[in-house]
Amino acid sequence: MTGASIRVIAGQVGRSAATISRELARGGSKSGPRARTRYAPYAAQKQAELRGRRPKASKFDHPELASLVQTKFCVKPCQVIAEPT
């Protein structure tokens, strides 16, 4: 697909042109004379893996929020009774 337009590539891989454009911008070579036109798939994959591993705090680390969710959304077994139809 060397030299193909973003829309052609998008059609061939079944993704939107915006997705392809974003991937090319993120995964392109950052140095050299052809920095904007060179796509580096292995480097792009490595960068994506590193971005995906960032630690994310759980929302249940906040005791007040965890307690509120438990009281509002958790159902006790005795509350689940089949009503006759």
C-alpha positions, 0 to 999 in steps of 0.5 A: 500500500505504499503511496496509497491515499488514506481513503484507499487504505481505509477502504482496504482495511475496513476502517474510517479514514480518520482512524488511518490518519490518526494511526499514521500521525501516531506511528510515523517516524519521528526523525529523518528526512522523511519523518512525516511520510514514513510509517514504522509499524513495529515502533507504532505497536511498541508505543501503543503497548506502552501507552496501554500499560499506564496504571489507572486508579480504580474509582472504588479506591474512594471508600465513600463512592464504593459505599454509595455504589454498593448501597444503591446498586447491589441487590441482596439475595432476599430481594430477588424473588420471582413474582407470580405471573 
